[in-house]
Amino acid sequence: MAEKPRDEMADYVGRDLLSGKKALITGGDSGIGRAVAVAFAKEGADVAIAYLSERDDARHTVELVEAQDRVAREYIGDLADPEHCAEVVARTADELGGLDILVNNAAFQSPVEDFLDLTAAQWRHTFDVNIDSFFHTTRAAVPHLTGGGVIINTGSINGLRGNKELIDYAATKGAVIALTYSLAQALLERRIRVNCVAPGPVWTPLIPATMPEQKVAHFGEQTPYGRAAQPDEIAPSYVFFAAEQLSSYYTGEVLAPLGGETLPG
């Protein structure tokens, strides 16, 4: 990337808000996932990340977590596979000694200019990664989280208003928001809080990897801020939802950092 994302939380100062907690972050190798992993570590949590294939990125995230004197684990594999989702939860709980926080953050997107270019295979894969994996990891995690755990789902502005070139992605992100609302109600008696962070444009490796060069050059300029967010600017929202001290009365909420844009409702 010509301009690397700011996703190492270099200027972030923790306050032990997550001291002793154990967290699993899917899609934790780079971008928002990496920033959240480092922020959690700076707040005192041990962190496991699940990722698809970028070993070097994942290793760097692990090094950043370990630099905070926290335990870190990395699990490679395809979260479109339900069995792998269950495996990473089980390994996290075993190797970290428990699980208190689940961040469902893994995502896939591939823009299409014409709806008829959206194939059934792409539609299925996008749903497998972006919403089905959230179900499978959550289902596996609930027994560990019961009694005071936290689930944080990554949504998107596209799930709130749609996107004509990211139809399948937007549909999954709308589903993530509905899943958040539903799980918050369903898991309340188990004392599991479930919330969602739904950002606007964020400068991550996913953007140049999936978008035409011209759109990348102007990515995020449509916001009132006139730019995309950096992952470091989004990660504190996850800390807010993860920390009992900050958000004990929050469940079923969607926090949307949109760079000055407001939405009705």
Disulfide bonds with the S-S distance in Angstrom:
none
